[in-house]
Amino acid sequence: MNTPDYSQKANWYKLPDIVKDVDTFYIYATEYIQSSYNEGAPDYAAMDDPEMLVGAANEYMAHATTFEDSTNVFMPYYRQSGLRHAAETPSVDAALMGIPYDDITAALDYYFENCNGGRPFILAGHSQGSAMAKLLLKKYFVEHSDYYQRMVAAYLIGFSVTKEDLAENPHLKFAAGESDTGVIVSWNTENPENVEKNAHNVVVLPNAISINPLNWKLDETYAPVSENLGSLRANEVTGEPEIGDRGADAQVNLARGVVVTHGKRDPMEGEFAKVLMEVFGPGSCHGNDYTFYYNNIKDNVAKRVKTYLANH
């Protein structure tokens, strides 16, 4: 099956005007969810799958906009794995190799050859998008080390980066603070219920590493809500997105490798809630990995970009 032609604008959600000195290449999470459980549904979404298209647009608004103040944000469509297929496949990498990986690497090839112009870049994603970005760091950017040298940082939020990933890929470095560059920034967010029950969460792997998105520490130093610069939430009247307080504190739990929060998360509602709880656990804050810490991420992107540009 042929990969999409990424010279066609229709195959991108976002091809930005170039107004910044740095780019972001953003890979969206699993948005082919409920329809992937329909009888006879394909394992991978079509490029025009309605559920995926709506989800990608919503995710751009809630996640990728954290990079807009500091970078030019690019986001391609791709034929992603459905949640059913990803959850039932023994390893996430196995679900991503083939169609999704071929699509994203084709988009990257087009981006670097026709859009990037030699600028430094951020690689970013969420959930399946972050799993894909991790795979790219292990494979694509080894094959294209000249590109990798220009990477400001990789925000692999909502999927685990493990101690084994770093040991087996010595070119990868995990962030150690708020402004180091050429590093991976990653965390998975849960409330205490998941931790206390040691609940199954498909994105939390053994020996996972998380950095605290409020104080940018790797240890268990608690960061209170007062350190949160603002969460993204829906206005209770209009439903429009706005910055507010969702009670999102943060503390790394080293044993589980996650960030624990008491933030008011988006409820898992409707007939599909049971499936989501089975996949992510009853206390998962997976849908809020970005939104709880929206302004802190935006501030952190600016810091890492400033540091990179000052040193190159």
PLY file of the C-alpha trace (Angstrom):
ply
format ascii 1.0
element vertex 312
property float x
property float y
property float z
element edge 311
property int vertex1
property int vertex2
end_header
0.00 0.00 0.00
1.47 3.31 -1.07
2.35 5.90 1.55
0.50 9.23 1.33
1.97 11.97 -0.85
3.07 14.57 1.68
3.63 17.17 -1.01
-0.19 17.39 -0.95
-1.44 19.87 1.63
-4.51 17.69 2.28
-2.24 15.15 4.00
-1.26 17.66 6.70
-3.40 19.06 9.47
-0.90 21.90 9.81
1.67 23.29 7.37
2.56 26.61 9.01
3.91 29.87 7.72
7.55 30.15 8.76
7.78 32.94 11.32
10.02 31.37 14.00
13.64 30.20 14.09
12.68 26.72 15.33
10.13 24.12 14.16
8.05 21.49 15.93
7.08 18.21 14.25
4.06 16.96 16.22
2.63 13.41 16.03
-0.89 13.05 17.41
-2.12 10.35 19.77
-4.58 7.52 19.11
-7.71 9.20 17.80
-9.04 6.14 15.90
-10.64 4.75 19.05
-14.30 3.75 19.23
-14.68 2.92 15.54
-11.63 0.63 15.74
-13.77 -1.67 17.93
-16.53 -1.98 15.33
-16.89 -5.45 13.84
-14.66 -5.80 10.80
-12.92 -2.44 11.39
-9.41 -2.26 9.92
-6.43 -2.24 12.28
-5.25 1.09 10.85
-7.24 4.24 10.22
-7.83 5.51 6.72
-6.40 8.96 6.04
-9.96 10.32 5.87
-11.35 8.48 8.90
-13.84 10.96 10.44
-13.12 10.04 14.07
-9.38 10.47 13.56
-9.75 13.80 11.74
-11.91 15.30 14.48
-9.62 13.94 17.18
-6.48 15.27 15.50
-8.00 18.75 15.29
-8.97 18.67 18.96
-5.54 17.42 19.94
-3.79 20.16 17.99
-5.76 22.73 19.96
-5.20 21.09 23.36
-1.59 19.91 22.95
0.31 21.17 19.92
-0.55 24.81 20.61
1.87 24.67 23.57
4.62 24.83 20.94
3.12 27.64 18.81
4.53 30.62 20.73
8.13 29.46 20.21
8.07 27.36 17.03
6.48 26.72 13.65
4.30 23.65 14.25
3.95 20.94 11.58
1.45 18.10 12.04
0.87 15.43 9.37
-2.05 13.06 9.14
-1.06 9.39 9.21
-2.75 5.99 9.10
-2.42 5.26 12.76
-3.09 2.08 14.70
-6.55 1.82 16.19
-6.82 1.56 19.95
-8.09 -2.02 19.69
-5.13 -3.14 17.58
-2.58 -1.28 19.74
-4.07 -2.68 22.96
-4.17 -6.25 21.66
-0.69 -6.30 20.08
2.05 -7.70 22.37
4.26 -4.63 21.88
3.39 -1.10 20.86
6.34 -1.04 18.45
4.82 -4.02 16.62
1.56 -2.09 16.20
3.42 0.96 14.86
5.82 -0.69 12.45
4.55 -0.97 8.91
1.82 1.45 7.85
2.06 4.08 10.66
5.87 4.16 10.71
6.08 4.28 6.91
3.64 7.20 6.82
5.41 9.23 9.50
8.88 8.65 8.03
7.55 9.70 4.62
6.17 12.87 6.23
9.52 13.49 7.96
11.41 12.97 4.71
9.19 15.53 2.99
9.46 17.94 5.93
13.25 17.84 6.14
13.78 17.98 2.38
11.22 20.67 1.57
10.10 22.57 4.68
12.75 22.62 7.39
15.40 24.77 5.70
18.10 23.70 8.15
16.31 25.07 11.22
16.55 23.38 14.63
13.43 21.44 15.56
11.46 19.88 18.39
10.00 16.38 18.03
6.77 16.05 20.02
3.74 13.88 20.48
1.32 12.27 22.88
0.53 8.61 23.61
0.77 6.69 20.29
2.43 9.79 18.86
5.09 9.68 21.57
5.58 5.94 21.12
6.13 6.68 17.44
8.56 9.50 18.28
10.54 7.13 20.51
10.73 4.63 17.65
11.93 7.42 15.35
14.68 8.36 17.82
15.86 4.75 17.84
15.70 4.20 14.09
15.06 7.15 11.78
17.32 9.62 13.56
20.13 7.08 13.75
19.89 6.80 9.97
19.68 10.62 9.71
22.16 11.72 12.36
22.68 15.07 10.62
19.04 15.93 11.40
19.35 14.64 14.95
22.15 17.10 15.67
19.61 19.93 15.25
17.04 18.54 17.71
16.28 21.02 20.48
14.37 18.42 22.51
11.91 15.55 22.15
8.68 15.88 24.16
7.55 12.25 24.43
4.61 12.90 26.75
2.03 10.23 27.57
4.20 7.21 26.82
7.05 5.61 28.74
10.72 6.18 28.12
12.51 3.52 30.17
15.95 3.00 31.68
16.42 0.20 29.13
15.64 2.57 26.25
18.50 4.80 27.36
20.92 1.94 28.07
20.29 0.32 24.68
20.45 3.62 22.77
23.38 5.59 24.20
22.77 8.51 21.82
19.55 9.24 23.75
19.66 11.45 26.83
16.85 12.15 29.26
16.28 15.71 30.48
17.96 16.53 33.79
16.48 20.00 34.31
14.34 22.74 32.80
16.58 24.00 30.01
19.00 21.30 28.79
18.78 20.53 25.08
19.15 17.52 22.82
17.19 15.60 25.46
13.98 13.64 25.96
11.22 15.16 28.10
8.62 12.63 29.18
6.02 11.79 31.81
2.80 9.88 32.37
0.23 11.40 34.72
-1.90 9.39 37.15
-3.91 10.11 40.25
-3.15 8.18 43.46
-5.78 5.50 42.70
-3.76 3.97 39.85
-0.61 3.96 41.98
-2.28 2.47 45.07
-3.93 -0.30 43.02
-0.83 -0.83 40.83
-3.37 -0.63 38.01
-2.59 -1.77 34.49
-1.88 1.24 32.28
-0.82 0.42 28.73
1.42 3.50 28.46
3.26 2.89 31.76
6.12 0.42 31.25
8.49 -1.11 33.81
11.43 1.15 34.70
9.73 4.20 33.19
11.24 7.63 33.82
9.16 10.77 34.34
10.25 14.35 34.87
8.11 16.65 37.01
6.41 19.18 34.65
6.16 21.80 37.41
9.65 21.83 38.94
11.53 19.89 36.20
13.11 17.52 38.72
13.62 13.78 38.42
13.35 13.08 42.14
10.24 12.96 44.34
10.30 16.66 45.31
6.66 17.68 45.59
5.45 20.58 43.42
2.29 22.25 44.80
-0.46 23.81 42.72
1.13 27.20 43.36
3.88 26.23 40.88
1.32 25.54 38.15
1.22 28.47 35.70
-2.20 27.48 34.37
-4.09 24.48 33.08
-6.23 24.28 29.95
-9.91 23.63 30.63
-13.28 24.08 28.99
-15.33 27.11 30.04
-18.32 25.82 32.00
-20.74 28.04 30.07
-19.40 28.25 26.52
-17.30 25.09 26.37
-14.49 27.11 24.84
-10.92 26.42 26.00
-9.50 28.75 28.63
-6.65 28.85 31.14
-7.63 28.12 34.72
-6.88 26.19 37.89
-7.62 22.46 37.87
-5.79 21.69 41.11
-2.96 20.00 39.23
-0.01 19.53 41.53
2.78 17.08 40.64
5.09 14.59 42.30
7.22 11.93 40.65
6.67 8.40 41.95
10.01 6.75 41.27
8.83 3.19 41.89
6.12 3.38 39.21
7.87 5.95 37.03
4.92 8.34 36.79
3.82 11.81 37.87
1.11 11.66 40.54
-1.41 14.49 40.73
-4.63 15.41 42.51
-5.77 17.46 39.54
-9.42 17.41 38.51
-9.27 15.18 35.46
-11.61 14.80 32.53
-14.14 12.07 33.45
-14.25 8.79 31.54
-17.92 8.78 30.60
-20.29 6.99 28.27
-20.43 3.43 26.98
-16.74 3.44 26.10
-15.50 4.39 29.58
-15.08 0.74 30.62
-12.73 0.05 27.71
-10.65 3.13 28.51
-10.41 2.12 32.17
-9.23 -1.35 31.16
-6.56 0.18 28.92
-5.33 3.02 31.15
-6.61 2.16 34.64
-9.36 3.84 36.70
-7.03 6.55 38.00
-5.34 7.51 34.76
-4.95 11.17 33.85
-3.73 10.23 30.37
-6.05 12.72 28.71
-4.62 15.51 30.85
-0.87 14.92 30.42
-0.68 18.20 28.49
-3.72 20.14 29.66
-2.95 19.98 33.39
0.46 21.57 32.78
-0.34 23.61 29.66
1.34 26.91 30.56
4.30 25.20 32.23
4.96 23.24 29.03
4.67 26.41 26.97
7.14 28.15 29.30
9.51 25.18 29.20
9.52 25.05 25.40
10.53 28.72 25.35
13.38 28.06 27.81
14.80 25.13 25.84
14.54 27.03 22.54
16.27 30.06 24.06
19.07 27.90 25.45
19.56 26.07 22.14
19.68 29.25 20.07
22.10 30.87 22.54
24.51 27.94 22.22
24.39 27.29 18.47
0 1
1 2
2 3
3 4
4 5
5 6
6 7
7 8
8 9
9 10
10 11
11 12
12 13
13 14
14 15
15 16
16 17
17 18
18 19
19 20
20 21
21 22
22 23
23 24
24 25
25 26
26 27
27 28
28 29
29 30
30 31
31 32
32 33
33 34
34 35
35 36
36 37
37 38
38 39
39 40
40 41
41 42
42 43
43 44
44 45
45 46
46 47
47 48
48 49
49 50
50 51
51 52
52 53
53 54
54 55
55 56
56 57
57 58
58 59
59 60
60 61
61 62
62 63
63 64
64 65
65 66
66 67
67 68
68 69
69 70
70 71
71 72
72 73
73 74
74 75
75 76
76 77
77 78
78 79
79 80
80 81
81 82
82 83
83 84
84 85
85 86
86 87
87 88
88 89
89 90
90 91
91 92
92 93
93 94
94 95
95 96
96 97
97 98
98 99
99 100
100 101
101 102
102 103
103 104
104 105
105 106
106 107
107 108
108 109
109 110
110 111
111 112
112 113
113 114
114 115
115 116
116 117
117 118
118 119
119 120
120 121
121 122
122 123
123 124
124 125
125 126
126 127
127 128
128 129
129 130
130 131
131 132
132 133
133 134
134 135
135 136
136 137
137 138
138 139
139 140
140 141
141 142
142 143
143 144
144 145
145 146
146 147
147 148
148 149
149 150
150 151
151 152
152 153
153 154
154 155
155 156
156 157
157 158
158 159
159 160
160 161
161 162
162 163
163 164
164 165
165 166
166 167
167 168
168 169
169 170
170 171
171 172
172 173
173 174
174 175
175 176
176 177
177 178
178 179
179 180
180 181
181 182
182 183
183 184
184 185
185 186
186 187
187 188
188 189
189 190
190 191
191 192
192 193
193 194
194 195
195 196
196 197
197 198
198 199
199 200
200 201
201 202
202 203
203 204
204 205
205 206
206 207
207 208
208 209
209 210
210 211
211 212
212 213
213 214
214 215
215 216
216 217
217 218
218 219
219 220
220 221
221 222
222 223
223 224
224 225
225 226
226 227
227 228
228 229
229 230
230 231
231 232
232 233
233 234
234 235
235 236
236 237
237 238
238 239
239 240
240 241
241 242
242 243
243 244
244 245
245 246
246 247
247 248
248 249
249 250
250 251
251 252
252 253
253 254
254 255
255 256
256 257
257 258
258 259
259 260
260 261
261 262
262 263
263 264
264 265
265 266
266 267
267 268
268 269
269 270
270 271
271 272
272 273
273 274
274 275
275 276
276 277
277 278
278 279
279 280
280 281
281 282
282 283
283 284
284 285
285 286
286 287
287 288
288 289
289 290
290 291
291 292
292 293
293 294
294 295
295 296
296 297
297 298
298 299
299 300
300 301
301 302
302 303
303 304
304 305
305 306
306 307
307 308
308 309
309 310
310 311
